[in-house]
Amino acid sequence: MRPFACELPTFEGEWLVSRLQRLGLRACERRHYLAALSCFECAFGVAGGTAYLLSATNMRLNLGQWGLARELYKRVLAFTTLSDASRSMASRKLAEVSAPHWRRRCRPRERAPRIVASCAM
């Protein structure tokens, strides 16, 4: 996952990131963490915002990918552009996921939602 991996004209990039963020939040609200993860990672690839990487990391945590989440929280905390609120959240989540009792407190992995494509005629 690399920031700015996709080069788009400014307007198109802003529109796409806005749409990805809304879709990611909606998927998260519905507990469709895999779909939300995809949206936030794509937004990070287009815009490079640390908030998108933090959101993607939170989704990895919700999916039960504790080791990867722990390493990504460390990466998020290395960004100098991180807001105080995001830094506080990442620090708290890193401490939680690093605690020895973490695996007992976590929900088991959730199944990815089934995606059904439909065609309108």
Biopython code that builds the backbone (N, CA, C, O; Angstrom):
import numpy as np
from Bio.PDB.StructureBuilder import StructureBuilder

atoms = [
    (1, "MET", "N", (0.851, -1.162, 0.000)),
    (1, "MET", "CA", (0.000, 0.000, 0.000)),
    (1, "MET", "C", (0.900, 1.230, 0.000)),
    (1, "MET", "O", (1.649, 1.470, 0.947)),
    (2, "ARG", "N", (0.815, 1.997, -1.072)),
    (2, "ARG", "CA", (1.647, 3.199, -1.196)),
    (2, "ARG", "C", (0.765, 4.419, -1.383)),
    (2, "ARG", "O", (-0.213, 4.376, -2.129)),
    (3, "PRO", "N", (1.112, 5.519, -0.699)),
    (3, "PRO", "CA", (0.349, 6.749, -0.927)),
    (3, "PRO", "C", (0.644, 7.301, -2.318)),
    (3, "PRO", "O", (1.748, 7.150, -2.841)),
    (4, "PHE", "N", (-0.334, 7.924, -2.889)),
    (4, "PHE", "CA", (-0.220, 8.557, -4.206)),
    (4, "PHE", "C", (0.177, 7.555, -5.292)),
    (4, "PHE", "O", (0.871, 7.907, -6.245)),
    (5, "ALA", "N", (-0.269, 6.307, -5.142)),
    (5, "ALA", "CA", (0.053, 5.270, -6.128)),
    (5, "ALA", "C", (-0.723, 5.473, -7.423)),
    (5, "ALA", "O", (-0.381, 4.893, -8.453)),
    (6, "CYS", "N", (-1.751, 6.283, -7.373)),
    (6, "CYS", "CA", (-2.617, 6.519, -8.519)),
    (6, "CYS", "C", (-2.621, 8.015, -8.821)),
    (6, "CYS", "O", (-2.943, 8.824, -7.951)),
    (7, "GLU", "N", (-2.270, 8.379, -10.036)),
    (7, "GLU", "CA", (-2.263, 9.789, -10.409)),
    (7, "GLU", "C", (-3.517, 10.119, -11.208)),
    (7, "GLU", "O", (-3.747, 9.576, -12.289)),
    (8, "LEU", "N", (-4.317, 11.015, -10.656)),
    (8, "LEU", "CA", (-5.541, 11.466, -11.316)),
    (8, "LEU", "C", (-5.567, 12.989, -11.339)),
    (8, "LEU", "O", (-4.948, 13.629, -10.489)),
    (9, "PRO", "N", (-6.274, 13.576, -12.298)),
    (9, "PRO", "CA", (-6.464, 15.027, -12.251)),
    (9, "PRO", "C", (-7.110, 15.404, -10.914)),
    (9, "PRO", "O", (-7.860, 14.613, -10.342)),
    (10, "THR", "N", (-6.824, 16.585, -10.428)),
    (10, "THR", "CA", (-7.255, 17.017, -9.093)),
    (10, "THR", "C", (-8.737, 16.798, -8.841)),
    (10, "THR", "O", (-9.109, 16.192, -7.836)),
    (11, "PHE", "N", (-9.584, 17.278, -9.732)),
    (11, "PHE", "CA", (-11.019, 17.151, -9.506)),
    (11, "PHE", "C", (-11.447, 15.689, -9.422)),
    (11, "PHE", "O", (-12.198, 15.307, -8.525)),
    (12, "GLU", "N", (-10.968, 14.876, -10.359)),
    (12, "GLU", "CA", (-11.341, 13.461, -10.366)),
    (12, "GLU", "C", (-10.819, 12.749, -9.128)),
    (12, "GLU", "O", (-11.517, 11.912, -8.556)),
    (13, "GLY", "N", (-9.601, 13.070, -8.709)),
    (13, "GLY", "CA", (-9.030, 12.464, -7.510)),
    (13, "GLY", "C", (-9.809, 12.832, -6.263)),
    (13, "GLY", "O", (-10.077, 11.976, -5.420)),
    (14, "GLU", "N", (-10.176, 14.105, -6.137)),
    (14, "GLU", "CA", (-10.958, 14.550, -4.974)),
    (14, "GLU", "C", (-12.331, 13.889, -4.954)),
    (14, "GLU", "O", (-12.807, 13.469, -3.899)),
    (15, "TRP", "N", (-12.968, 13.799, -6.122)),
    (15, "TRP", "CA", (-14.276, 13.158, -6.198)),
    (15, "TRP", "C", (-14.174, 11.691, -5.794)),
    (15, "TRP", "O", (-14.990, 11.199, -5.015)),
    (16, "LEU", "N", (-13.166, 10.993, -6.327)),
    (16, "LEU", "CA", (-13.004, 9.575, -6.044)),
    (16, "LEU", "C", (-12.734, 9.334, -4.558)),
    (16, "LEU", "O", (-13.330, 8.439, -3.959)),
    (17, "VAL", "N", (-11.850, 10.116, -3.968)),
    (17, "VAL", "CA", (-11.524, 9.951, -2.546)),
    (17, "VAL", "C", (-12.755, 10.220, -1.679)),
    (17, "VAL", "O", (-13.004, 9.501, -0.711)),
    (18, "SER", "N", (-13.517, 11.247, -2.024)),
    (18, "SER", "CA", (-14.736, 11.550, -1.276)),
    (18, "SER", "C", (-15.713, 10.383, -1.342)),
    (18, "SER", "O", (-16.303, 10.003, -0.331)),
    (19, "ARG", "N", (-15.881, 9.826, -2.514)),
    (19, "ARG", "CA", (-16.795, 8.688, -2.704)),
    (19, "ARG", "C", (-16.282, 7.462, -1.950)),
    (19, "ARG", "O", (-17.061, 6.773, -1.291)),
    (20, "LEU", "N", (-14.995, 7.185, -2.038)),
    (20, "LEU", "CA", (-14.417, 6.033, -1.327)),
    (20, "LEU", "C", (-14.589, 6.172, 0.185)),
    (20, "LEU", "O", (-14.899, 5.202, 0.876)),
    (21, "GLN", "N", (-14.385, 7.383, 0.685)),
    (21, "GLN", "CA", (-14.546, 7.608, 2.119)),
    (21, "GLN", "C", (-15.985, 7.341, 2.557)),
    (21, "GLN", "O", (-16.220, 6.666, 3.560)),
    (22, "ARG", "N", (-16.954, 7.879, 1.793)),
    (22, "ARG", "CA", (-18.364, 7.656, 2.138)),
    (22, "ARG", "C", (-18.733, 6.177, 2.075)),
    (22, "ARG", "O", (-19.426, 5.662, 2.952)),
    (23, "LEU", "N", (-18.264, 5.501, 1.029)),
    (23, "LEU", "CA", (-18.559, 4.075, 0.903)),
    (23, "LEU", "C", (-17.901, 3.273, 2.026)),
    (23, "LEU", "O", (-18.496, 2.332, 2.552)),
    (24, "GLY", "N", (-16.681, 3.644, 2.389)),
    (24, "GLY", "CA", (-15.985, 2.966, 3.477)),
    (24, "GLY", "C", (-16.695, 3.132, 4.804)),
    (24, "GLY", "O", (-16.835, 2.175, 5.566)),
    (25, "LEU", "N", (-17.143, 4.341, 5.081)),
    (25, "LEU", "CA", (-17.871, 4.589, 6.334)),
    (25, "LEU", "C", (-19.196, 3.824, 6.360)),
    (25, "LEU", "O", (-19.577, 3.259, 7.385)),
    (26, "ARG", "N", (-19.877, 3.815, 5.243)),
    (26, "ARG", "CA", (-21.147, 3.086, 5.154)),
    (26, "ARG", "C", (-20.924, 1.587, 5.351)),
    (26, "ARG", "O", (-21.690, 0.935, 6.060)),
    (27, "ALA", "N", (-19.891, 1.045, 4.735)),
    (27, "ALA", "CA", (-19.586, -0.382, 4.887)),
    (27, "ALA", "C", (-19.213, -0.701, 6.336)),
    (27, "ALA", "O", (-19.610, -1.737, 6.868)),
    (28, "CYS", "N", (-18.460, 0.182, 6.964)),
    (28, "CYS", "CA", (-18.064, -0.022, 8.355)),
    (28, "CYS", "C", (-19.288, -0.027, 9.267)),
    (28, "CYS", "O", (-19.389, -0.860, 10.167)),
    (29, "GLU", "N", (-20.209, 0.892, 9.037)),
    (29, "GLU", "CA", (-21.438, 0.944, 9.836)),
    (29, "GLU", "C", (-22.219, -0.360, 9.737)),
    (29, "GLU", "O", (-22.877, -0.776, 10.691)),
    (30, "ARG", "N", (-22.141, -0.995, 8.580)),
    (30, "ARG", "CA", (-22.862, -2.257, 8.362)),
    (30, "ARG", "C", (-22.012, -3.472, 8.754)),
    (30, "ARG", "O", (-22.413, -4.617, 8.543)),
    (31, "ARG", "N", (-20.848, -3.207, 9.321)),
    (31, "ARG", "CA", (-19.907, -4.254, 9.744)),
    (31, "ARG", "C", (-19.371, -5.074, 8.571)),
    (31, "ARG", "O", (-19.041, -6.249, 8.730)),
    (32, "HIS", "N", (-19.288, -4.458, 7.407)),
    (32, "HIS", "CA", (-18.693, -5.079, 6.227)),
    (32, "HIS", "C", (-17.239, -4.598, 6.161)),
    (32, "HIS", "O", (-16.874, -3.785, 5.312)),
    (33, "TYR", "N", (-16.435, -5.114, 7.066)),
    (33, "TYR", "CA", (-15.091, -4.585, 7.267)),
    (33, "TYR", "C", (-14.171, -4.794, 6.070)),
    (33, "TYR", "O", (-13.307, -3.957, 5.808)),
    (34, "LEU", "N", (-14.336, -5.873, 5.352)),
    (34, "LEU", "CA", (-13.480, -6.101, 4.189)),
    (34, "LEU", "C", (-13.757, -5.065, 3.100)),
    (34, "LEU", "O", (-12.824, -4.549, 2.484)),
    (35, "ALA", "N", (-15.017, -4.762, 2.863)),
    (35, "ALA", "CA", (-15.371, -3.734, 1.878)),
    (35, "ALA", "C", (-14.863, -2.370, 2.334)),
    (35, "ALA", "O", (-14.340, -1.596, 1.532)),
    (36, "ALA", "N", (-15.018, -2.078, 3.627)),
    (36, "ALA", "CA", (-14.535, -0.797, 4.165)),
    (36, "ALA", "C", (-13.018, -0.703, 4.024)),
    (36, "ALA", "O", (-12.490, 0.345, 3.652)),
    (37, "LEU", "N", (-12.321, -1.794, 4.319)),
    (37, "LEU", "CA", (-10.860, -1.821, 4.182)),
    (37, "LEU", "C", (-10.454, -1.476, 2.755)),
    (37, "LEU", "O", (-9.548, -0.671, 2.543)),
    (38, "SER", "N", (-11.116, -2.077, 1.786)),
    (38, "SER", "CA", (-10.789, -1.809, 0.379)),
    (38, "SER", "C", (-10.966, -0.343, 0.034)),
    (38, "SER", "O", (-10.130, 0.248, -0.650)),
    (39, "CYS", "N", (-12.059, 0.243, 0.509)),
    (39, "CYS", "CA", (-12.318, 1.659, 0.222)),
    (39, "CYS", "C", (-11.254, 2.558, 0.836)),
    (39, "CYS", "O", (-10.733, 3.450, 0.168)),
    (40, "PHE", "N", (-10.928, 2.326, 2.113)),
    (40, "PHE", "CA", (-9.952, 3.179, 2.792)),
    (40, "PHE", "C", (-8.548, 3.012, 2.214)),
    (40, "PHE", "O", (-7.801, 3.984, 2.111)),
    (41, "GLU", "N", (-8.185, 1.778, 1.835)),
    (41, "GLU", "CA", (-6.865, 1.575, 1.227)),
    (41, "GLU", "C", (-6.777, 2.250, -0.135)),
    (41, "GLU", "O", (-5.744, 2.824, -0.477)),
    (42, "CYS", "N", (-7.845, 2.186, -0.909)),
    (42, "CYS", "CA", (-7.853, 2.871, -2.212)),
    (42, "CYS", "C", (-7.766, 4.383, -2.034)),
    (42, "CYS", "O", (-7.057, 5.060, -2.778)),
    (43, "ALA", "N", (-8.492, 4.915, -1.042)),
    (43, "ALA", "CA", (-8.428, 6.358, -0.777)),
    (43, "ALA", "C", (-7.008, 6.757, -0.382)),
    (43, "ALA", "O", (-6.524, 7.811, -0.793)),
    (44, "PHE", "N", (-6.344, 5.926, 0.408)),
    (44, "PHE", "CA", (-4.957, 6.202, 0.788)),
    (44, "PHE", "C", (-4.048, 6.170, -0.443)),
    (44, "PHE", "O", (-3.130, 6.980, -0.564)),
    (45, "GLY", "N", (-4.308, 5.237, -1.348)),
    (45, "GLY", "CA", (-3.504, 5.146, -2.565)),
    (45, "GLY", "C", (-3.663, 6.359, -3.468)),
    (45, "GLY", "O", (-2.724, 6.740, -4.167)),
    (46, "VAL", "N", (-4.843, 6.968, -3.460)),
    (46, "VAL", "CA", (-5.094, 8.143, -4.301)),
    (46, "VAL", "C", (-4.634, 9.422, -3.619)),
    (46, "VAL", "O", (-3.930, 10.233, -4.221)),
    (47, "ALA", "N", (-5.033, 9.607, -2.353)),
    (47, "ALA", "CA", (-4.807, 10.888, -1.674)),
    (47, "ALA", "C", (-3.625, 10.885, -0.710)),
    (47, "ALA", "O", (-3.051, 11.937, -0.429)),
    (48, "GLY", "N", (-3.262, 9.718, -0.207)),
    (48, "GLY", "CA", (-2.133, 9.652, 0.716)),
    (48, "GLY", "C", (-2.408, 10.165, 2.113)),
    (48, "GLY", "O", (-1.469, 10.334, 2.891)),
    (49, "GLY", "N", (-3.653, 10.419, 2.461)),
    (49, "GLY", "CA", (-3.967, 10.955, 3.784)),
    (49, "GLY", "C", (-3.786, 9.923, 4.883)),
    (49, "GLY", "O", (-4.200, 8.771, 4.746)),
    (50, "THR", "N", (-3.164, 10.348, 5.976)),
    (50, "THR", "CA", (-2.930, 9.426, 7.086)),
    (50, "THR", "C", (-4.237, 8.952, 7.718)),
    (50, "THR", "O", (-4.279, 7.860, 8.284)),
    (51, "ALA", "N", (-5.296, 9.745, 7.636)),
    (51, "ALA", "CA", (-6.587, 9.332, 8.192)),
    (51, "ALA", "C", (-7.101, 8.088, 7.470)),
    (51, "ALA", "O", (-7.727, 7.230, 8.093)),
    (52, "TYR", "N", (-6.845, 7.978, 6.164)),
    (52, "TYR", "CA", (-7.288, 6.812, 5.407)),
    (52, "TYR", "C", (-6.489, 5.578, 5.810)),
    (52, "TYR", "O", (-7.049, 4.487, 5.918)),
    (53, "LEU", "N", (-5.199, 5.739, 6.029)),
    (53, "LEU", "CA", (-4.376, 4.622, 6.478)),
    (53, "LEU", "C", (-4.801, 4.178, 7.876)),
    (53, "LEU", "O", (-4.850, 2.979, 8.155)),
    (54, "LEU", "N", (-5.106, 5.122, 8.749)),
    (54, "LEU", "CA", (-5.570, 4.786, 10.092)),
    (54, "LEU", "C", (-6.909, 4.050, 10.026)),
    (54, "LEU", "O", (-7.111, 3.069, 10.743)),
    (55, "SER", "N", (-7.811, 4.509, 9.185)),
    (55, "SER", "CA", (-9.104, 3.832, 9.034)),
    (55, "SER", "C", (-8.919, 2.417, 8.485)),
    (55, "SER", "O", (-9.573, 1.482, 8.946)),
    (56, "ALA", "N", (-8.033, 2.260, 7.506)),
    (56, "ALA", "CA", (-7.762, 0.930, 6.954)),
    (56, "ALA", "C", (-7.175, 0.016, 8.029)),
    (56, "ALA", "O", (-7.516, -1.165, 8.097)),
    (57, "THR", "N", (-6.307, 0.553, 8.854)),
    (57, "THR", "CA", (-5.704, -0.232, 9.928)),
    (57, "THR", "C", (-6.757, -0.658, 10.938)),
    (57, "THR", "O", (-6.727, -1.786, 11.430)),
    (58, "ASN", "N", (-7.681, 0.230, 11.247)),
    (58, "ASN", "CA", (-8.781, -0.117, 12.155)),
    (58, "ASN", "C", (-9.619, -1.257, 11.576)),
    (58, "ASN", "O", (-10.083, -2.123, 12.318)),
    (59, "MET", "N", (-9.815, -1.260, 10.256)),
    (59, "MET", "CA", (-10.583, -2.335, 9.635)),
    (59, "MET", "C", (-9.821, -3.654, 9.710)),
    (59, "MET", "O", (-10.425, -4.710, 9.900)),
    (60, "ARG", "N", (-8.505, -3.600, 9.562)),
    (60, "ARG", "CA", (-7.692, -4.820, 9.710)),
    (60, "ARG", "C", (-7.837, -5.384, 11.120)),
    (60, "ARG", "O", (-7.897, -6.598, 11.311)),
    (61, "LEU", "N", (-7.892, -4.502, 12.091)),
    (61, "LEU", "CA", (-8.092, -4.928, 13.472)),
    (61, "LEU", "C", (-9.459, -5.599, 13.623)),
    (61, "LEU", "O", (-9.574, -6.642, 14.267)),
    (62, "ASN", "N", (-10.487, -5.003, 13.033)),
    (62, "ASN", "CA", (-11.824, -5.587, 13.084)),
    (62, "ASN", "C", (-11.903, -6.934, 12.384)),
    (62, "ASN", "O", (-12.734, -7.770, 12.740)),
    (63, "LEU", "N", (-11.049, -7.152, 11.394)),
    (63, "LEU", "CA", (-11.013, -8.426, 10.671)),
    (63, "LEU", "C", (-10.195, -9.490, 11.407)),
    (63, "LEU", "O", (-10.124, -10.638, 10.969)),
    (64, "GLY", "N", (-9.581, -9.103, 12.524)),
    (64, "GLY", "CA", (-8.793, -10.056, 13.296)),
    (64, "GLY", "C", (-7.349, -10.170, 12.858)),
    (64, "GLY", "O", (-6.663, -11.113, 13.253)),
    (65, "GLN", "N", (-6.865, -9.236, 12.051)),
    (65, "GLN", "CA", (-5.476, -9.254, 11.577)),
    (65, "GLN", "C", (-4.612, -8.447, 12.540)),
    (65, "GLN", "O", (-4.091, -7.387, 12.194)),
    (66, "TRP", "N", (-4.469, -8.980, 13.772)),
    (66, "TRP", "CA", (-3.851, -8.240, 14.867)),
    (66, "TRP", "C", (-2.392, -7.895, 14.622)),
    (66, "TRP", "O", (-1.971, -6.766, 14.871)),
    (67, "GLY", "N", (-1.613, -8.858, 14.134)),
    (67, "GLY", "CA", (-0.190, -8.612, 13.896)),
    (67, "GLY", "C", (0.039, -7.532, 12.854)),
    (67, "GLY", "O", (0.863, -6.637, 13.040)),
    (68, "LEU", "N", (-0.696, -7.623, 11.761)),
    (68, "LEU", "CA", (-0.572, -6.617, 10.705)),
    (68, "LEU", "C", (-1.044, -5.259, 11.208)),
    (68, "LEU", "O", (-0.420, -4.236, 10.924)),
    (69, "ALA", "N", (-2.148, -5.247, 11.954)),
    (69, "ALA", "CA", (-2.657, -3.988, 12.510)),
    (69, "ALA", "C", (-1.611, -3.354, 13.424)),
    (69, "ALA", "O", (-1.392, -2.144, 13.369)),
    (70, "ARG", "N", (-0.971, -4.156, 14.255)),
    (70, "ARG", "CA", (0.047, -3.623, 15.164)),
    (70, "ARG", "C", (1.164, -2.935, 14.379)),
    (70, "ARG", "O", (1.583, -1.834, 14.737)),
    (71, "GLU", "N", (1.647, -3.575, 13.313)),
    (71, "GLU", "CA", (2.723, -2.978, 12.507)),
    (71, "GLU", "C", (2.247, -1.728, 11.769)),
    (71, "GLU", "O", (2.997, -0.761, 11.636)),
    (72, "LEU", "N", (1.010, -1.744, 11.292)),
    (72, "LEU", "CA", (0.479, -0.568, 10.595)),
    (72, "LEU", "C", (0.265, 0.603, 11.545)),
    (72, "LEU", "O", (0.476, 1.752, 11.157)),
    (73, "TYR", "N", (-0.155, 0.333, 12.796)),
    (73, "TYR", "CA", (-0.284, 1.429, 13.769)),
    (73, "TYR", "C", (1.087, 2.066, 14.009)),
    (73, "TYR", "O", (1.178, 3.284, 14.164)),
    (74, "LYS", "N", (2.140, 1.269, 14.040)),
    (74, "LYS", "CA", (3.496, 1.824, 14.192)),
    (74, "LYS", "C", (3.836, 2.716, 12.998)),
    (74, "LYS", "O", (4.434, 3.781, 13.153)),
    (75, "ARG", "N", (3.442, 2.261, 11.803)),
    (75, "ARG", "CA", (3.710, 3.052, 10.592)),
    (75, "ARG", "C", (2.926, 4.358, 10.624)),
    (75, "ARG", "O", (3.455, 5.415, 10.278)),
    (76, "VAL", "N", (1.669, 4.284, 11.038)),
    (76, "VAL", "CA", (0.827, 5.490, 11.126)),
    (76, "VAL", "C", (1.454, 6.485, 12.089)),
    (76, "VAL", "O", (1.507, 7.679, 11.797)),
    (77, "LEU", "N", (1.927, 6.007, 13.230)),
    (77, "LEU", "CA", (2.514, 6.903, 14.240)),
    (77, "LEU", "C", (3.810, 7.553, 13.764)),
    (77, "LEU", "O", (4.228, 8.566, 14.326)),
    (78, "ALA", "N", (4.451, 6.995, 12.744)),
    (78, "ALA", "CA", (5.696, 7.565, 12.214)),
    (78, "ALA", "C", (5.438, 8.787, 11.326)),
    (78, "ALA", "O", (6.365, 9.547, 11.045)),
    (79, "PHE", "N", (4.194, 8.983, 10.882)),
    (79, "PHE", "CA", (3.875, 10.131, 10.043)),
    (79, "PHE", "C", (3.919, 11.420, 10.863)),
    (79, "PHE", "O", (3.341, 11.491, 11.947)),
    (80, "THR", "N", (4.593, 12.415, 10.353)),
    (80, "THR", "CA", (4.676, 13.702, 11.059)),
    (80, "THR", "C", (3.428, 14.551, 10.837)),
    (80, "THR", "O", (3.177, 15.493, 11.589)),
    (81, "THR", "N", (2.646, 14.223, 9.812)),
    (81, "THR", "CA", (1.446, 15.008, 9.489)),
    (81, "THR", "C", (0.206, 14.520, 10.230)),
    (81, "THR", "O", (-0.891, 15.021, 9.988)),
    (82, "LEU", "N", (0.360, 13.574, 11.107)),
    (82, "LEU", "CA", (-0.773, 12.993, 11.832)),
    (82, "LEU", "C", (-1.363, 14.007, 12.805)),
    (82, "LEU", "O", (-0.625, 14.652, 13.550)),
    (83, "SER", "N", (-2.674, 14.152, 12.804)),
    (83, "SER", "CA", (-3.332, 15.079, 13.729)),
    (83, "SER", "C", (-3.222, 14.538, 15.154)),
    (83, "SER", "O", (-2.959, 13.353, 15.355)),
    (84, "ASP", "N", (-3.424, 15.410, 16.135)),
    (84, "ASP", "CA", (-3.340, 14.992, 17.536)),
    (84, "ASP", "C", (-4.389, 13.924, 17.853)),
    (84, "ASP", "O", (-4.095, 12.960, 18.560)),
    (85, "ALA", "N", (-5.602, 14.087, 17.337)),
    (85, "ALA", "CA", (-6.667, 13.114, 17.595)),
    (85, "ALA", "C", (-6.328, 11.758, 16.986)),
    (85, "ALA", "O", (-6.537, 10.721, 17.616)),
    (86, "SER", "N", (-5.805, 11.766, 15.757)),
    (86, "SER", "CA", (-5.430, 10.512, 15.101)),
    (86, "SER", "C", (-4.241, 9.865, 15.807)),
    (86, "SER", "O", (-4.194, 8.643, 15.954)),
    (87, "ARG", "N", (-3.287, 10.676, 16.242)),
    (87, "ARG", "CA", (-2.126, 10.152, 16.962)),
    (87, "ARG", "C", (-2.571, 9.494, 18.273)),
    (87, "ARG", "O", (-2.077, 8.429, 18.645)),
    (88, "SER", "N", (-3.503, 10.140, 18.959)),
    (88, "SER", "CA", (-4.016, 9.600, 20.210)),
    (88, "SER", "C", (-4.723, 8.261, 19.970)),
    (88, "SER", "O", (-4.522, 7.305, 20.719)),
    (89, "MET", "N", (-5.554, 8.201, 18.919)),
    (89, "MET", "CA", (-6.267, 6.961, 18.605)),
    (89, "MET", "C", (-5.296, 5.844, 18.244)),
    (89, "MET", "O", (-5.419, 4.724, 18.739)),
    (90, "ALA", "N", (-4.327, 6.152, 17.379)),
    (90, "ALA", "CA", (-3.362, 5.140, 16.952)),
    (90, "ALA", "C", (-2.535, 4.642, 18.138)),
    (90, "ALA", "O", (-2.265, 3.446, 18.248)),
    (91, "SER", "N", (-2.139, 5.543, 19.013)),
    (91, "SER", "CA", (-1.365, 5.147, 20.202)),
    (91, "SER", "C", (-2.181, 4.239, 21.106)),
    (91, "SER", "O", (-1.679, 3.232, 21.607)),
    (92, "ARG", "N", (-3.440, 4.599, 21.311)),
    (92, "ARG", "CA", (-4.320, 3.798, 22.165)),
    (92, "ARG", "C", (-4.547, 2.411, 21.565)),
    (92, "ARG", "O", (-4.477, 1.405, 22.270)),
    (93, "LYS", "N", (-4.818, 2.365, 20.265)),
    (93, "LYS", "CA", (-5.062, 1.079, 19.603)),
    (93, "LYS", "C", (-3.799, 0.218, 19.583)),
    (93, "LYS", "O", (-3.875, -1.000, 19.745)),
    (94, "LEU", "N", (-2.634, 0.850, 19.385)),
    (94, "LEU", "CA", (-1.379, 0.099, 19.408)),
    (94, "LEU", "C", (-1.151, -0.511, 20.785)),
    (94, "LEU", "O", (-0.747, -1.669, 20.895)),
    (95, "ALA", "N", (-1.407, 0.260, 21.829)),
    (95, "ALA", "CA", (-1.247, -0.267, 23.192)),
    (95, "ALA", "C", (-2.212, -1.426, 23.437)),
    (95, "ALA", "O", (-1.840, -2.430, 24.044)),
    (96, "GLU", "N", (-3.449, -1.287, 22.965)),
    (96, "GLU", "CA", (-4.440, -2.345, 23.151)),
    (96, "GLU", "C", (-4.037, -3.626, 22.424)),
    (96, "GLU", "O", (-4.074, -4.713, 23.000)),
    (97, "VAL", "N", (-3.652, -3.490, 21.156)),
    (97, "VAL", "CA", (-3.337, -4.669, 20.352)),
    (97, "VAL", "C", (-2.009, -5.305, 20.792)),
    (97, "VAL", "O", (-1.758, -6.473, 20.495)),
    (98, "SER", "N", (-1.177, -4.560, 21.482)),
    (98, "SER", "CA", (0.089, -5.086, 21.977)),
    (98, "SER", "C", (-0.047, -5.756, 23.339)),
    (98, "SER", "O", (0.868, -6.452, 23.779)),
    (99, "ALA", "N", (-1.170, -5.557, 24.004)),
    (99, "ALA", "CA", (-1.381, -6.135, 25.337)),
    (99, "ALA", "C", (-1.484, -7.657, 25.232)),
    (99, "ALA", "O", (-2.040, -8.172, 24.263)),
    (100, "PRO", "N", (-0.949, -8.385, 26.230)),
    (100, "PRO", "CA", (-0.963, -9.846, 26.170)),
    (100, "PRO", "C", (-2.368, -10.450, 26.171)),
    (100, "PRO", "O", (-2.561, -11.546, 25.645)),
    (101, "HIS", "N", (-3.329, -9.774, 26.737)),
    (101, "HIS", "CA", (-4.684, -10.321, 26.817)),
    (101, "HIS", "C", (-5.529, -9.988, 25.592)),
    (101, "HIS", "O", (-6.718, -10.304, 25.566)),
    (102, "TRP", "N", (-4.938, -9.355, 24.576)),
    (102, "TRP", "CA", (-5.700, -8.846, 23.438)),
    (102, "TRP", "C", (-6.482, -9.943, 22.712)),
    (102, "TRP", "O", (-7.664, -9.758, 22.421)),
    (103, "ARG", "N", (-5.860, -11.058, 22.419)),
    (103, "ARG", "CA", (-6.511, -12.093, 21.614)),
    (103, "ARG", "C", (-7.761, -12.654, 22.284)),
    (103, "ARG", "O", (-8.682, -13.088, 21.592)),
    (104, "ARG", "N", (-7.813, -12.653, 23.590)),
    (104, "ARG", "CA", (-9.005, -13.154, 24.279)),
    (104, "ARG", "C", (-10.158, -12.169, 24.182)),
    (104, "ARG", "O", (-11.315, -12.585, 24.229)),
    (105, "ARG", "N", (-9.880, -10.880, 24.047)),
    (105, "ARG", "CA", (-10.923, -9.852, 24.014)),
    (105, "ARG", "C", (-11.516, -9.652, 22.630)),
    (105, "ARG", "O", (-12.637, -9.159, 22.509)),
    (106, "CYS", "N", (-10.787, -10.025, 21.584)),
    (106, "CYS", "CA", (-11.226, -9.738, 20.210)),
    (106, "CYS", "C", (-12.326, -10.668, 19.751)),
    (106, "CYS", "O", (-12.415, -11.824, 20.164)),
    (107, "ARG", "N", (-13.156, -10.128, 18.890)),
    (107, "ARG", "CA", (-14.174, -10.938, 18.231)),
    (107, "ARG", "C", (-13.469, -11.870, 17.246)),
    (107, "ARG", "O", (-12.397, -11.538, 16.740)),
    (108, "PRO", "N", (-14.052, -13.009, 16.977)),
    (108, "PRO", "CA", (-13.473, -13.868, 15.936)),
    (108, "PRO", "C", (-13.615, -13.199, 14.576)),
    (108, "PRO", "O", (-14.401, -12.267, 14.402)),
    (109, "ARG", "N", (-12.859, -13.678, 13.642)),
    (109, "ARG", "CA", (-12.938, -13.122, 12.290)),
    (109, "ARG", "C", (-14.358, -13.207, 11.757)),
    (109, "ARG", "O", (-15.071, -14.190, 11.963)),
    (110, "GLU", "N", (-14.737, -12.161, 11.076)),
    (110, "GLU", "CA", (-16.066, -12.139, 10.480)),
    (110, "GLU", "C", (-15.952, -12.490, 9.011)),
    (110, "GLU", "O", (-14.948, -12.191, 8.365)),
    (111, "ARG", "N", (-16.969, -13.114, 8.499)),
    (111, "ARG", "CA", (-16.970, -13.481, 7.096)),
    (111, "ARG", "C", (-17.175, -12.230, 6.243)),
    (111, "ARG", "O", (-17.891, -11.305, 6.626)),
    (112, "ALA", "N", (-16.544, -12.229, 5.106)),
    (112, "ALA", "CA", (-16.720, -11.118, 4.175)),
    (112, "ALA", "C", (-18.146, -11.158, 3.630)),
    (112, "ALA", "O", (-18.702, -12.235, 3.414)),
    (113, "PRO", "N", (-18.740, -9.977, 3.408)),
    (113, "PRO", "CA", (-20.098, -9.989, 2.859)),
    (113, "PRO", "C", (-20.113, -10.542, 1.440)),
    (113, "PRO", "O", (-19.168, -10.344, 0.676)),
    (114, "ARG", "N", (-21.161, -11.216, 1.107)),
    (114, "ARG", "CA", (-21.304, -11.763, -0.233)),
    (114, "ARG", "C", (-21.723, -10.632, -1.153)),
    (114, "ARG", "O", (-22.706, -9.940, -0.889)),
    (115, "ILE", "N", (-20.998, -10.449, -2.205)),
    (115, "ILE", "CA", (-21.296, -9.375, -3.152)),
    (115, "ILE", "C", (-22.045, -9.960, -4.340)),
    (115, "ILE", "O", (-21.566, -10.880, -5.002)),
    (116, "VAL", "N", (-23.199, -9.425, -4.592)),
    (116, "VAL", "CA", (-24.027, -9.911, -5.701)),
    (116, "VAL", "C", (-24.148, -8.800, -6.729)),
    (116, "VAL", "O", (-24.599, -7.697, -6.419)),
    (117, "ALA", "N", (-23.749, -9.095, -7.932)),
    (117, "ALA", "CA", (-23.859, -8.107, -9.003)),
    (117, "ALA", "C", (-25.203, -8.279, -9.693)),
    (117, "ALA", "O", (-25.665, -9.398, -9.916)),
    (118, "SER", "N", (-25.805, -7.181, -10.017)),
    (118, "SER", "CA", (-27.078, -7.240, -10.729)),
    (118, "SER", "C", (-26.990, -6.373, -11.987)),
    (118, "SER", "O", (-26.268, -5.377, -12.026)),
    (119, "CYS", "N", (-27.715, -6.760, -12.972)),
    (119, "CYS", "CA", (-27.732, -6.004, -14.231)),
    (119, "CYS", "C", (-29.128, -5.440, -14.450)),
    (119, "CYS", "O", (-30.125, -6.156, -14.368)),
    (120, "ALA", "N", (-29.177, -4.167, -14.723)),
    (120, "ALA", "CA", (-30.474, -3.522, -15.015)),
    (120, "ALA", "C", (-30.609, -3.445, -16.528)),
    (120, "ALA", "O", (-29.679, -3.030, -17.219)),
    (121, "MET", "N", (-31.728, -3.832, -17.024)),
    (121, "MET", "CA", (-31.962, -3.799, -18.469)),
    (121, "MET", "C", (-32.853, -2.645, -18.818)),
    (121, "MET", "O", (-33.171, -2.443, -19.990)),
]
sb = StructureBuilder()
sb.init_structure("model")
sb.init_model(0)
sb.init_chain("A")
sb.init_seg("    ")
for serial, (resi, resn, name, xyz) in enumerate(atoms, 1):
    if name == "N":
        sb.init_residue(resn, " ", resi, " ")
    sb.init_atom(name, np.array(xyz, "f"), 0.0, 1.0, " ", f" {name:<3s}", serial, name[0])
structure = sb.get_structure()
